[in-house]
Amino acid sequence: MSLQFAYWAPNVSGGLVISNIEQRTGWSFEDNKRYAQVAEEAGFDYVLLQTRFLASYGAEKQLEATALAAGLASVTSKLNIITAILPGLWHPGVMAKIISTIDHISNGRVSVNIVSGWFKGEFQAYGLPWLDHDERYRRSEEFIQVLRELWTKEIANYQGDFYRIHDAPLKPKPVTQPLVFQGGNSIAAKEMASRVSDVYFMNGNSIENIKQQIDEVRELAKLQGRTVKFGVNGFVIVRETEQEAQQVLRDIIAHADDEAVEGFKSQVKFAGKASPQGNGMWANSSFEDLVQYNDGFRTKLIGTAEQVADRIIELKKVGVDIVLTGFLHYEEEIQAFGEQVLPLVRKKEEQLSKAAIR
């Protein structure tokens, strides 16, 4: 099966790196509309909208993800729009209705990314309780179960520890059942993915560590009689030479917003250590890693178009299904990725397939 490609929507200000380096990347609806239309033509399959309610990692302004998803659904024709959702700030019954509506606007092109939450400040600001780490994942699992009950049952009922619905209808149903994405690095996150999620997103990492995560979640899903697909985050820097690409990376880090990175680091380290195993997302991330706030540099999609395509094929070999990308200068680099990298990936995939048949 061919690899699929997604990109992070920059629906929060500040771009995709926590750096004062120039980023020709806007956060407005008009900017995101333009990027989505360019990405469609470039050959991308998905766009992932971030969910933020408070400023973090320098993101002072935020467009709400589901509202933006509805807007992008009306101005695109091919992209699947993944909207991130934060249980605790939403009720799943309300969200089931919103997503079904966006599904109709898009004619079946919406998915959800269930984010269990790492930013305690958001919950405190809105007067909501902050749950222990594993409890946040239990709530997310119930949230997903309620979504699916409402999307598939004529009359939905659910009795859980966090949510209860009684003889609840939902009409119209989605045109296409939305896919459920999720992330997380803890045992609770992996077990949840094995039970209820369609796609497990991973932060950027080495090939070896990505393979280890995939193998673990795949085995857990097998015990549940299920299969899960896998996506990985990678920040893309493609230049004419490897030296140029590496210099861009050095410049990004050299101009890092130290205060914002340290603030983000303290928040996510706290969240990572909150898991019983102390190995949540970002548990092993360095300052340099966190300049791209989902560890995108660690995936090493940095170099010439050929080098980046080769690296993407290595990701495919260990079981990655979707490559989630971020860029420094959005419009021009999304287009360049489609023109320079994607054709090479497709060619290398074909060669890989032929080699496997022999």
C-alpha contacts under 8 A as a table, 3 or more apart, distances in Angstrom:
res1	aa1	res2	aa2	distance
2	S	321	D	7.82
2	S	346	R	7.70
2	S	349	E	7.18
3	L	316	K	7.11
3	L	320	V	7.74
3	L	321	D	5.28
3	L	322	I	5.82
3	L	323	V	7.48
4	Q	44	F	7.31
4	Q	45	D	6.06
4	Q	321	D	6.27
4	Q	322	I	4.68
4	Q	323	V	6.45
5	F	43	G	7.93
5	F	44	F	5.17
5	F	45	D	5.40
5	F	46	Y	6.38
5	F	322	I	5.44
5	F	323	V	4.99
5	F	324	L	6.07
5	F	325	T	7.48
6	A	44	F	5.88
6	A	45	D	5.80
6	A	46	Y	4.31
6	A	47	V	5.28
6	A	48	L	6.93
6	A	322	I	6.89
6	A	323	V	6.07
6	A	324	L	4.57
6	A	325	T	6.04
7	Y	44	F	7.63
7	Y	46	Y	6.57
7	Y	47	V	5.04
7	Y	48	L	6.15
7	Y	324	L	5.22
7	Y	325	T	4.53
7	Y	326	G	5.83
8	W	47	V	5.95
8	W	48	L	4.91
8	W	49	L	6.31
8	W	50	Q	7.40
8	W	324	L	6.94
8	W	325	T	6.28
8	W	326	G	5.71
9	A	32	N	6.74
9	A	47	V	6.15
9	A	48	L	5.67
9	A	49	L	5.11
9	A	50	Q	6.90
10	P	13	S	7.03
10	P	15	G	6.03
10	P	16	L	6.89
10	P	25	T	7.43
10	P	26	G	6.96
10	P	27	W	5.33
10	P	32	N	7.03
10	P	49	L	7.53
10	P	50	Q	7.66
11	N	27	W	4.80
11	N	28	S	6.78
11	N	29	F	7.77
11	N	32	N	7.04
11	N	49	L	6.66
11	N	50	Q	6.60
11	N	62	Q	6.06
11	N	63	L	5.45
11	N	64	E	7.86
11	N	65	A	7.59
12	V	15	G	7.22
12	V	27	W	5.50
12	V	50	Q	7.54
12	V	52	R	7.67
12	V	59	A	5.55
12	V	60	E	7.35
12	V	61	K	5.58
12	V	62	Q	4.30
12	V	63	L	6.24
13	S	26	G	6.99
13	S	27	W	5.24
13	S	58	G	7.57
13	S	59	A	4.86
13	S	60	E	6.08
13	S	61	K	5.28
13	S	62	Q	6.53
14	G	17	V	7.36
14	G	18	I	7.12
14	G	26	G	7.98
14	G	27	W	7.82
14	G	58	G	6.22
14	G	59	A	5.46
14	G	60	E	7.66
15	G	18	I	7.53
15	G	23	Q	6.49
15	G	25	T	5.85
15	G	26	G	7.11
15	G	27	W	7.55
15	G	328	L	7.24
16	L	292	Q	6.40
16	L	293	Y	7.46
16	L	326	G	6.45
16	L	327	F	6.79
16	L	328	L	6.80
17	V	252	I	7.66
17	V	291	V	5.57
17	V	292	Q	4.60
17	V	293	Y	6.75
17	V	328	L	7.45
18	I	57	Y	6.36
18	I	58	G	6.82
18	I	256	A	5.90
18	I	257	D	5.80
18	I	260	A	6.94
18	I	261	V	6.43
18	I	290	L	7.96
18	I	291	V	4.97
18	I	292	Q	6.31
18	I	293	Y	7.31
19	S	252	I	6.03
19	S	253	I	6.95
19	S	255	H	5.40
19	S	256	A	3.89
19	S	257	D	4.90
19	S	291	V	6.84
20	N	252	I	7.77
20	N	255	H	5.35
20	N	256	A	5.97
20	N	257	D	6.02
21	I	251	D	7.34
21	I	252	I	5.95
21	I	255	H	5.66
21	I	256	A	7.56
23	Q	328	L	5.47
23	Q	329	H	5.45
24	R	328	L	6.93
24	R	329	H	4.50
24	R	330	Y	6.58
25	T	31	D	7.86
25	T	328	L	7.05
25	T	329	H	5.39
25	T	330	Y	5.31
25	T	331	E	7.49
26	G	31	D	5.56
26	G	32	N	7.54
27	W	31	D	6.10
27	W	32	N	6.58
27	W	62	Q	7.91
27	W	63	L	7.90
28	S	31	D	5.11
28	S	32	N	6.22
28	S	63	L	7.68
29	F	32	N	5.08
29	F	33	K	5.91
29	F	68	L	7.33
30	E	33	K	5.03
30	E	34	R	6.21
31	D	34	R	5.22
31	D	35	Y	6.26
32	N	35	Y	5.02
32	N	36	A	6.04
32	N	72	L	7.85
33	K	36	A	5.24
33	K	37	Q	6.33
33	K	72	L	6.13
33	K	75	V	7.01
34	R	37	Q	5.27
34	R	38	V	6.20
34	R	331	E	7.69
35	Y	38	V	5.07
35	Y	39	A	5.97
35	Y	330	Y	7.03
35	Y	331	E	5.68
35	Y	334	I	7.75
36	A	39	A	5.02
36	A	40	E	6.18
36	A	47	V	7.40
36	A	72	L	7.46
36	A	76	T	7.10
36	A	79	L	7.59
37	Q	40	E	5.18
37	Q	41	E	6.53
37	Q	75	V	7.78
37	Q	76	T	6.29
38	V	41	E	5.30
38	V	42	A	6.10
38	V	331	E	7.02
38	V	334	I	7.22
38	V	335	Q	6.48
39	A	42	A	4.81
39	A	43	G	6.26
39	A	44	F	5.38
39	A	334	I	6.23
39	A	335	Q	6.85
39	A	338	G	7.82
40	E	43	G	5.44
40	E	44	F	5.56
40	E	45	D	7.28
40	E	76	T	7.74
40	E	78	K	6.34
40	E	79	L	6.02
41	E	44	F	7.61
42	A	334	I	7.09
42	A	335	Q	5.66
42	A	337	F	7.50
42	A	338	G	4.35
42	A	339	E	6.85
43	G	338	G	6.05
43	G	342	L	7.69
44	F	47	V	7.90
44	F	79	L	7.08
44	F	338	G	7.69
45	D	78	K	7.50
45	D	79	L	5.37
45	D	80	N	6.17
46	Y	79	L	5.30
46	Y	80	N	4.68
46	Y	81	I	5.82
46	Y	82	I	6.86
47	V	79	L	6.79
47	V	80	N	6.48
47	V	81	I	5.19
47	V	82	I	5.96
48	L	81	I	6.31
48	L	82	I	4.68
48	L	83	T	6.00
48	L	84	A	7.21
49	L	65	A	5.49
49	L	68	L	7.95
49	L	69	A	7.37
49	L	81	I	7.59
49	L	82	I	6.15
49	L	83	T	4.96
49	L	84	A	5.85
50	Q	65	A	6.10
50	Q	83	T	7.01
50	Q	84	A	5.57
51	T	64	E	6.49
51	T	65	A	5.57
51	T	83	T	7.82
51	T	84	A	5.40
51	T	85	I	6.37
51	T	86	L	7.10
52	R	55	A	7.36
52	R	62	Q	6.26
52	R	63	L	7.98
52	R	64	E	7.18
53	F	62	Q	6.81
53	F	64	E	7.61
53	F	122	E	6.44
54	L	60	E	7.43
54	L	62	Q	7.81
54	L	121	G	7.73
54	L	122	E	5.99
55	A	58	G	6.30
55	A	59	A	5.00
55	A	60	E	4.62
55	A	61	K	6.88
55	A	62	Q	7.81
56	S	59	A	5.34
56	S	60	E	7.10
56	S	260	A	7.64
56	S	263	G	7.97
56	S	264	F	6.71
57	Y	260	A	5.09
57	Y	261	V	6.20
57	Y	263	G	7.05
57	Y	264	F	5.41
57	Y	293	Y	7.71
58	G	260	A	5.76
59	A	62	Q	6.92
63	L	67	A	7.83
63	L	68	L	6.71
64	E	67	A	5.71
64	E	68	L	6.20
65	A	68	L	5.15
65	A	69	A	6.01
65	A	83	T	5.69
65	A	84	A	6.38
65	A	85	I	7.66
66	T	69	A	4.84
66	T	70	A	6.37
66	T	83	T	5.80
66	T	84	A	7.58
66	T	85	I	7.85
66	T	98	I	7.71
66	T	99	I	7.74
67	A	70	A	5.30
67	A	71	G	6.51
68	L	71	G	4.95
68	L	72	L	6.12
69	A	72	L	5.14
69	A	73	A	5.95
69	A	81	I	6.38
69	A	82	I	7.70
69	A	83	T	6.37
69	A	102	I	7.22
70	A	73	A	5.07
70	A	74	S	6.60
70	A	102	I	5.32
70	A	105	I	7.06
70	A	106	S	7.91
71	G	74	S	5.49
71	G	75	V	6.93
72	L	75	V	5.27
72	L	76	T	6.16
72	L	81	I	7.84
73	A	76	T	5.58
73	A	77	S	7.48
73	A	81	I	7.25
73	A	102	I	6.98
73	A	105	I	6.15
73	A	106	S	4.79
73	A	109	R	7.60
74	S	77	S	7.95
74	S	105	I	6.30
74	S	106	S	6.42
76	T	79	L	6.63
76	T	106	S	7.87
77	S	106	S	7.34
78	K	109	R	7.53
79	L	109	R	6.76
80	N	109	R	4.44
80	N	110	V	5.45
80	N	111	S	6.98
81	I	109	R	6.04
81	I	110	V	4.74
81	I	111	S	6.02
82	I	110	V	5.82
82	I	111	S	4.47
82	I	112	V	5.10
82	I	113	N	6.29
83	T	110	V	7.51
83	T	111	S	6.35
83	T	112	V	4.95
83	T	113	N	5.87
84	A	112	V	5.78
84	A	113	N	4.37
84	A	114	I	5.89
84	A	115	V	6.49
85	I	90	W	7.78
85	I	112	V	6.84
85	I	113	N	6.04
85	I	114	I	5.13
85	I	115	V	5.84
86	L	89	L	5.99
86	L	90	W	6.73
86	L	114	I	6.27
86	L	115	V	5.10
86	L	116	S	6.16
86	L	117	G	6.55
87	P	90	W	5.43
87	P	91	H	7.05
87	P	92	P	7.55
87	P	114	I	7.35
87	P	115	V	7.14
87	P	116	S	6.48
87	P	117	G	7.94
87	P	139	R	7.17
87	P	140	S	6.12
87	P	143	F	6.83
88	G	91	H	7.08
88	G	123	F	8.00
88	G	128	L	7.45
89	L	123	F	7.68
89	L	128	L	7.84
90	W	94	V	7.23
90	W	95	M	6.77
91	H	94	V	5.43
91	H	95	M	6.27
91	H	143	F	7.95
92	P	95	M	4.88
92	P	96	A	5.85
92	P	143	F	5.52
92	P	144	I	7.63
92	P	146	V	6.22
92	P	147	L	5.95
93	G	96	A	5.09
93	G	97	K	6.53
93	G	146	V	6.99
93	G	147	L	6.73
93	G	150	L	7.35
93	G	165	I	7.94
94	V	97	K	5.33
94	V	98	I	6.40
95	M	98	I	4.93
95	M	99	I	6.01
95	M	147	L	7.64
96	A	99	I	5.31
96	A	100	S	6.09
96	A	147	L	5.30
96	A	150	L	6.75
96	A	151	W	7.02
97	K	100	S	5.13
97	K	101	T	6.20
97	K	170	L	6.85
98	I	101	T	5.12
98	I	102	I	6.34
99	I	102	I	5.02
99	I	103	D	6.00
99	I	110	V	7.25
99	I	111	S	8.00
99	I	174	P	7.85
100	S	103	D	4.90
100	S	104	H	6.40
100	S	151	W	7.76
100	S	172	P	7.10
100	S	173	K	6.12
100	S	174	P	4.73
100	S	175	V	7.86
101	T	104	H	5.20
101	T	105	I	6.35
101	T	172	P	7.90
101	T	174	P	7.49
102	I	105	I	4.90
102	I	106	S	6.06
102	I	110	V	6.71
103	D	106	S	5.19
103	D	107	N	5.70
103	D	108	G	4.77
103	D	109	R	5.94
103	D	110	V	5.41
103	D	174	P	5.69
103	D	175	V	6.39
103	D	176	T	7.29
103	D	178	P	7.82
104	H	107	N	4.90
104	H	108	G	6.29
104	H	174	P	6.62
104	H	175	V	6.36
105	I	108	G	7.96
106	S	109	R	5.23
106	S	110	V	7.01
107	N	175	V	6.54
107	N	176	T	7.94
108	G	174	P	7.02
108	G	175	V	5.21
108	G	176	T	4.83
108	G	177	Q	7.69
108	G	178	P	7.62
109	R	176	T	7.66
109	R	178	P	7.74
110	V	178	P	5.83
110	V	179	L	7.68
111	S	178	P	4.55
111	S	179	L	4.80
111	S	180	V	6.16
111	S	181	F	7.56
112	V	178	P	6.84
112	V	179	L	6.35
112	V	180	V	5.15
112	V	181	F	5.95
113	N	180	V	5.96
113	N	181	F	4.37
113	N	182	Q	5.22
114	I	140	S	6.84
114	I	144	I	7.86
114	I	180	V	7.19
114	I	181	F	6.25
114	I	182	Q	5.14
114	I	183	G	7.76
115	V	140	S	7.63
115	V	182	Q	6.35
115	V	183	G	7.01
116	S	136	R	5.61
116	S	137	Y	5.80
116	S	139	R	7.90
116	S	140	S	5.92
117	G	120	K	7.69
117	G	136	R	7.20
118	W	267	Q	7.43
118	W	268	V	6.47
118	W	271	A	5.37
119	F	122	E	5.88
119	F	123	F	7.53
119	F	267	Q	6.59
119	F	268	V	7.53
119	F	271	A	7.63
120	K	123	F	5.52
120	K	124	Q	6.38
120	K	130	W	6.43
121	G	124	Q	5.03
121	G	125	A	5.93
122	E	125	A	5.23
122	E	126	Y	6.42
123	F	126	Y	5.30
123	F	127	G	6.15
123	F	128	L	4.94
123	F	129	P	6.45
123	F	130	W	6.20
124	Q	127	G	5.05
124	Q	128	L	5.81
124	Q	129	P	7.04
124	Q	130	W	7.28
125	A	128	L	7.66
131	L	135	E	5.88
131	L	136	R	5.79
132	D	135	E	5.27
132	D	136	R	6.34
132	D	274	A	7.38
133	H	136	R	5.37
133	H	137	Y	6.92
133	H	271	A	7.59
133	H	274	A	5.77
133	H	275	S	5.40
133	H	276	P	7.94
134	D	137	Y	5.16
134	D	138	R	6.31
134	D	188	A	5.96
134	D	275	S	6.69
134	D	276	P	7.96
135	E	138	R	4.89
135	E	139	R	6.14
136	R	139	R	5.14
136	R	140	S	6.26
137	Y	140	S	4.89
137	Y	141	E	6.17
137	Y	188	A	6.50
137	Y	189	A	6.46
137	Y	192	M	7.14
138	R	141	E	5.15
138	R	142	E	6.40
138	R	192	M	7.88
139	R	142	E	5.19
139	R	143	F	6.11
139	R	161	D	7.99
139	R	162	F	6.13
140	S	143	F	4.86
140	S	144	I	6.29
141	E	144	I	5.22
141	E	145	Q	6.30
141	E	192	M	6.44
141	E	196	V	6.90
142	E	145	Q	4.97
142	E	146	V	6.19
142	E	160	G	6.86
142	E	162	F	7.12
142	E	163	Y	7.01
143	F	146	V	5.27
143	F	147	L	6.32
143	F	163	Y	7.43
144	I	147	L	5.05
144	I	148	R	6.30
144	I	180	V	7.80
144	I	196	V	7.17
145	Q	148	R	5.24
145	Q	149	E	6.14
145	Q	196	V	7.58
146	V	149	E	5.02
146	V	150	L	6.23
146	V	158	Y	6.70
146	V	163	Y	7.81
147	L	150	L	5.36
147	L	151	W	6.11
148	R	151	W	4.93
148	R	152	T	5.91
149	E	152	T	5.44
149	E	153	K	5.51
149	E	156	A	5.55
149	E	157	N	7.31
149	E	158	Y	7.76
150	L	153	K	5.68
150	L	154	E	7.62
150	L	155	I	7.39
150	L	156	A	5.45
150	L	168	A	7.42
150	L	169	P	6.88
150	L	170	L	5.91
151	W	170	L	6.97
151	W	173	K	5.63
151	W	174	P	6.58
151	W	177	Q	7.37
152	T	173	K	7.36
153	K	156	A	5.46
153	K	169	P	7.93
154	E	169	P	6.17
154	E	170	L	7.38
155	I	167	D	5.29
155	I	168	A	5.37
155	I	169	P	4.83
155	I	170	L	7.61
156	A	165	I	7.08
156	A	166	H	6.80
156	A	167	D	5.37
156	A	168	A	4.97
156	A	169	P	6.20
157	N	164	R	7.39
157	N	165	I	5.18
157	N	166	H	4.89
157	N	167	D	5.45
157	N	168	A	6.54
158	Y	163	Y	7.28
158	Y	164	R	5.18
158	Y	165	I	5.14
158	Y	166	H	6.82
159	Q	163	Y	6.55
159	Q	164	R	4.69
159	Q	165	I	6.82
160	G	163	Y	5.25
160	G	164	R	5.87
161	D	164	R	7.88
165	I	168	A	6.31
170	L	173	K	6.32
174	P	177	Q	5.98
174	P	178	P	7.50
179	L	197	S	7.95
179	L	198	D	6.05
179	L	199	V	7.65
180	V	197	S	5.27
180	V	198	D	5.20
180	V	199	V	6.43
181	F	197	S	5.94
181	F	198	D	5.94
181	F	199	V	4.65
181	F	200	Y	5.90
181	F	201	F	6.81
182	Q	193	A	6.99
182	Q	197	S	6.69
182	Q	199	V	6.53
182	Q	200	Y	5.30
182	Q	201	F	5.75
183	G	189	A	7.00
183	G	200	Y	5.63
183	G	201	F	4.57
183	G	202	M	5.91
183	G	203	N	7.96
184	G	189	A	5.04
184	G	190	K	7.01
184	G	201	F	7.50
184	G	202	M	7.02
184	G	280	G	6.64
184	G	281	M	5.83
185	N	189	A	6.06
185	N	190	K	6.71
185	N	202	M	7.53
185	N	279	N	6.76
185	N	280	G	4.87
185	N	281	M	5.07
186	S	189	A	5.16
186	S	190	K	6.33
186	S	275	S	6.59
186	S	277	Q	7.21
186	S	278	G	7.90
186	S	279	N	5.78
186	S	280	G	4.77
186	S	281	M	7.27
187	I	190	K	5.11
187	I	191	E	6.02
187	I	277	Q	7.77
188	A	191	E	5.25
188	A	192	M	6.08
189	A	192	M	5.13
189	A	193	A	6.19
190	K	193	A	5.09
190	K	194	S	6.26
190	K	216	E	7.91
190	K	217	V	5.72
190	K	220	L	7.77
191	E	194	S	5.08
191	E	195	R	6.45
191	E	217	V	7.28
191	E	220	L	6.63
191	E	221	A	7.93
192	M	195	R	5.24
192	M	196	V	6.13
192	M	197	S	7.17
193	A	196	V	5.56
193	A	197	S	4.68
193	A	198	D	7.45
193	A	199	V	7.58
193	A	200	Y	6.29
193	A	217	V	7.34
193	A	221	A	7.68
193	A	228	V	7.60
194	S	197	S	6.56
194	S	217	V	6.17
194	S	218	R	7.32
194	S	220	L	5.58
194	S	221	A	4.10
194	S	222	K	7.86
194	S	224	Q	6.90
194	S	226	R	7.13
194	S	227	T	7.61
194	S	228	V	6.86
195	R	221	A	6.53
195	R	224	Q	6.41
195	R	226	R	7.50
197	S	200	Y	6.93
197	S	228	V	7.02
198	D	227	T	7.70
198	D	228	V	5.27
198	D	229	K	6.20
199	V	228	V	5.60
199	V	229	K	4.57
199	V	230	F	5.36
199	V	231	G	6.82
200	Y	228	V	6.90
200	Y	229	K	6.25
200	Y	230	F	4.92
200	Y	231	G	6.10
201	F	230	F	5.97
201	F	231	G	4.60
201	F	232	V	5.63
201	F	233	N	7.54
202	M	210	I	7.63
202	M	230	F	7.62
202	M	231	G	6.11
202	M	232	V	4.69
202	M	233	N	6.29
203	N	232	V	5.96
203	N	233	N	5.20
203	N	234	G	7.84
203	N	281	M	7.46
203	N	294	N	5.37
203	N	295	D	5.72
203	N	296	G	6.89
204	G	232	V	6.15
204	G	233	N	4.83
204	G	234	G	5.56
204	G	294	N	6.42
204	G	295	D	4.65
204	G	296	G	4.63
204	G	297	F	6.77
204	G	298	R	5.20
204	G	299	T	4.89
205	N	209	N	6.22
205	N	210	I	6.08
205	N	295	D	6.95
205	N	296	G	7.59
205	N	298	R	4.76
205	N	299	T	4.95
206	S	209	N	5.29
206	S	210	I	6.12
206	S	298	R	6.15
206	S	299	T	5.74
206	S	300	K	7.98
207	I	210	I	5.13
207	I	211	K	6.13
207	I	299	T	7.41
207	I	314	E	7.48
207	I	315	L	6.60
207	I	318	V	7.53
208	E	211	K	5.22
208	E	212	Q	6.30
209	N	212	Q	4.98
209	N	213	Q	6.31
210	I	213	Q	5.23
210	I	214	I	6.22
210	I	232	V	7.99
210	I	318	V	7.65
211	K	214	I	5.07
211	K	215	D	6.03
211	K	318	V	5.37
211	K	319	G	7.05
212	Q	215	D	5.23
212	Q	216	E	6.20
213	Q	216	E	5.19
213	Q	217	V	6.22
214	I	217	V	5.35
214	I	218	R	5.85
214	I	230	F	7.08
214	I	318	V	7.84
214	I	319	G	6.80
214	I	320	V	7.92
215	D	218	R	5.15
215	D	219	E	6.12
216	E	219	E	5.31
216	E	220	L	6.33
217	V	220	L	5.01
217	V	221	A	6.07
217	V	228	V	7.81
218	R	221	A	5.11
218	R	222	K	6.14
218	R	227	T	6.79
218	R	228	V	6.57
219	E	222	K	5.00
219	E	223	L	6.50
220	L	223	L	5.28
220	L	224	Q	6.76
221	A	224	Q	5.04
221	A	225	G	6.34
221	A	226	R	5.03
221	A	227	T	5.67
221	A	228	V	6.73
222	K	225	G	4.93
222	K	226	R	5.44
222	K	227	T	6.46
223	L	226	R	7.47
229	K	320	V	7.51
229	K	321	D	6.14
230	F	319	G	7.09
230	F	320	V	5.17
230	F	321	D	5.27
230	F	322	I	6.32
231	G	320	V	5.76
231	G	321	D	5.77
231	G	322	I	4.36
231	G	323	V	5.62
231	G	324	L	6.61
232	V	320	V	6.91
232	V	322	I	6.58
232	V	323	V	5.34
232	V	324	L	5.75
233	N	294	N	6.92
233	N	295	D	7.46
233	N	296	G	5.61
233	N	299	T	7.25
233	N	323	V	6.26
233	N	324	L	4.63
233	N	325	T	6.00
233	N	326	G	7.95
234	G	295	D	7.53
234	G	296	G	4.16
234	G	297	F	6.40
234	G	298	R	7.39
234	G	299	T	5.26
234	G	300	K	7.11
234	G	301	L	6.25
234	G	323	V	7.05
234	G	324	L	6.05
234	G	325	T	5.13
234	G	326	G	6.59
235	F	292	Q	7.55
235	F	296	G	4.45
235	F	297	F	5.59
235	F	299	T	7.43
235	F	300	K	7.62
235	F	301	L	6.31
235	F	302	I	7.78
235	F	325	T	5.51
235	F	326	G	4.68
235	F	327	F	6.04
236	V	300	K	7.89
236	V	301	L	5.04
236	V	302	I	5.80
236	V	325	T	6.36
236	V	326	G	6.02
236	V	327	F	5.61
237	I	245	A	5.81
237	I	248	V	7.60
237	I	249	L	7.70
237	I	301	L	6.49
237	I	302	I	4.70
237	I	303	G	6.43
237	I	327	F	6.95
237	I	328	L	7.66
238	V	245	A	6.01
238	V	301	L	7.81
238	V	302	I	5.90
238	V	303	G	5.28
238	V	304	T	5.28
238	V	305	A	5.79
238	V	308	V	7.30
238	V	337	F	7.81
239	R	242	E	6.82
239	R	244	E	6.02
239	R	245	A	5.19
239	R	303	G	6.18
239	R	304	T	5.34
239	R	305	A	7.19
240	E	244	E	6.94
240	E	245	A	7.76
240	E	303	G	7.92
240	E	304	T	5.67
240	E	305	A	7.75
241	T	244	E	5.32
241	T	245	A	6.53
241	T	303	G	6.48
241	T	304	T	5.43
242	E	245	A	5.12
242	E	246	Q	6.11
242	E	302	I	7.43
242	E	303	G	4.25
242	E	304	T	5.49
243	Q	246	Q	5.19
243	Q	247	Q	6.10
243	Q	303	G	7.50
244	E	247	Q	5.07
244	E	248	V	6.38
244	E	303	G	7.74
245	A	248	V	5.20
245	A	249	L	6.54
245	A	302	I	6.02
245	A	303	G	5.14
245	A	304	T	7.34
246	Q	249	L	5.04
246	Q	250	R	6.28
246	Q	302	I	6.87
246	Q	303	G	6.87
247	Q	250	R	4.97
247	Q	251	D	6.10
248	V	251	D	5.03
248	V	252	I	6.20
249	L	252	I	5.15
249	L	253	I	6.39
250	R	253	I	5.27
250	R	254	A	5.96
251	D	254	A	4.94
251	D	255	H	6.16
252	I	255	H	5.39
252	I	256	A	6.23
253	I	256	A	4.97
253	I	288	E	6.41
253	I	291	V	6.70
256	A	261	V	7.45
256	A	291	V	6.52
257	D	260	A	5.48
257	D	261	V	6.11
258	D	261	V	5.16
258	D	262	E	6.00
259	E	262	E	5.22
259	E	263	G	6.10
260	A	263	G	5.05
260	A	264	F	6.12
261	V	264	F	5.09
261	V	265	K	5.92
261	V	287	F	7.15
261	V	290	L	6.60
261	V	291	V	6.21
262	E	265	K	4.84
262	E	266	S	6.15
262	E	287	F	7.58
263	G	266	S	5.31
263	G	267	Q	6.44
264	F	267	Q	5.18
264	F	268	V	6.18
264	F	290	L	7.91
265	K	268	V	5.35
265	K	269	K	5.84
265	K	287	F	7.42
265	K	290	L	7.01
266	S	269	K	5.30
266	S	270	F	6.13
267	Q	270	F	5.29
267	Q	271	A	6.36
268	V	271	A	4.83
268	V	272	G	5.94
268	V	281	M	7.47
268	V	282	W	6.43
268	V	283	A	7.88
269	K	272	G	5.00
269	K	273	K	6.05
269	K	282	W	6.52
269	K	283	A	6.01
270	F	273	K	5.32
270	F	274	A	6.19
271	A	274	A	5.11
271	A	275	S	7.38
271	A	280	G	7.01
271	A	281	M	7.83
272	G	275	S	6.11
272	G	278	G	5.93
272	G	279	N	5.80
272	G	280	G	3.85
272	G	281	M	5.47
272	G	282	W	6.33
272	G	283	A	5.30
273	K	276	P	7.60
273	K	277	Q	7.53
273	K	278	G	4.07
273	K	279	N	6.32
273	K	280	G	6.44
273	K	283	A	6.92
274	A	278	G	6.10
274	A	280	G	7.57
275	S	278	G	4.95
275	S	279	N	6.58
275	S	280	G	6.09
277	Q	280	G	7.78
278	G	283	A	7.25
279	N	282	W	7.99
279	N	283	A	5.38
279	N	284	N	7.95
280	G	283	A	5.57
282	W	285	S	4.91
282	W	294	N	7.99
282	W	295	D	7.67
285	S	288	E	7.97
285	S	289	D	5.63
285	S	290	L	6.50
285	S	295	D	7.20
286	S	289	D	5.05
286	S	290	L	6.36
287	F	290	L	5.24
287	F	291	V	6.63
288	E	291	V	5.43
288	E	292	Q	7.85
289	D	292	Q	6.11
289	D	293	Y	7.36
289	D	295	D	5.11
289	D	296	G	7.36
289	D	297	F	6.29
289	D	298	R	6.75
290	L	293	Y	4.72
290	L	294	N	6.86
290	L	295	D	5.83
291	V	295	D	7.81
292	Q	295	D	5.54
292	Q	296	G	5.71
292	Q	297	F	6.69
293	Y	296	G	7.25
295	D	298	R	5.73
295	D	299	T	7.71
296	G	299	T	5.85
296	G	300	K	7.66
296	G	326	G	7.73
297	F	300	K	5.53
297	F	301	L	7.31
297	F	302	I	7.92
300	K	308	V	7.87
300	K	311	R	7.51
301	L	307	Q	7.88
301	L	308	V	5.03
301	L	311	R	6.59
301	L	312	I	7.51
302	I	307	Q	7.60
302	I	308	V	6.10
303	G	306	E	7.89
303	G	307	Q	5.70
303	G	308	V	6.01
304	T	307	Q	5.14
304	T	308	V	6.21
305	A	308	V	5.22
305	A	309	A	6.09
305	A	340	Q	6.02
305	A	341	V	5.22
305	A	344	L	7.87
306	E	309	A	5.12
306	E	310	D	6.16
306	E	341	V	7.06
306	E	344	L	6.95
307	Q	310	D	5.09
307	Q	311	R	6.23
308	V	311	R	5.04
308	V	312	I	6.21
308	V	341	V	7.18
309	A	312	I	5.06
309	A	313	I	6.32
309	A	341	V	5.84
309	A	342	L	7.46
309	A	344	L	6.11
309	A	345	V	5.22
309	A	348	K	7.98
310	D	313	I	5.13
310	D	314	E	6.43
310	D	345	V	7.46
310	D	348	K	7.86
311	R	314	E	5.05
311	R	315	L	6.48
312	I	315	L	5.02
312	I	316	K	6.39
312	I	323	V	7.80
312	I	345	V	7.31
313	I	316	K	4.93
313	I	317	K	6.26
313	I	345	V	6.93
313	I	348	K	7.25
313	I	349	E	7.18
314	E	317	K	5.06
314	E	318	V	6.72
315	L	318	V	5.49
315	L	319	G	6.65
315	L	320	V	5.48
316	K	319	G	5.19
316	K	320	V	4.75
316	K	321	D	6.52
317	K	320	V	7.27
320	V	323	V	7.28
326	G	330	Y	7.99
327	F	330	Y	5.53
327	F	333	E	6.51
327	F	334	I	7.39
328	L	333	E	7.56
329	H	332	E	6.23
329	H	333	E	5.83
330	Y	333	E	5.35
330	Y	334	I	5.81
331	E	334	I	5.47
331	E	335	Q	6.35
332	E	335	Q	5.28
332	E	336	A	6.10
333	E	336	A	4.82
333	E	337	F	5.92
334	I	337	F	5.13
334	I	338	G	6.38
335	Q	338	G	5.18
335	Q	339	E	6.28
336	A	339	E	5.01
336	A	340	Q	5.71
336	A	341	V	7.58
337	F	340	Q	5.35
337	F	341	V	5.01
337	F	342	L	6.39
338	G	341	V	6.01
338	G	342	L	5.21
338	G	343	P	7.38
339	E	342	L	6.57
339	E	343	P	6.86
340	Q	343	P	6.45
340	Q	344	L	7.06
341	V	344	L	5.32
341	V	345	V	6.27
342	L	345	V	4.99
342	L	346	R	6.21
343	P	346	R	5.18
343	P	347	K	6.19
344	L	347	K	5.06
344	L	348	K	6.11
345	V	348	K	5.10
345	V	349	E	6.01
346	R	349	E	5.00
346	R	350	E	6.23
347	K	350	E	5.19
347	K	351	Q	6.39
348	K	351	Q	4.98
348	K	352	L	6.09
349	E	352	L	4.96
349	E	353	S	6.13
350	E	353	S	5.07
350	E	354	K	6.24
351	Q	354	K	5.17
351	Q	355	A	6.14
352	L	355	A	5.13
352	L	356	A	6.25
353	S	356	A	5.14
353	S	357	I	6.47
354	K	357	I	5.22
354	K	358	R	6.58
355	A	358	R	5.41
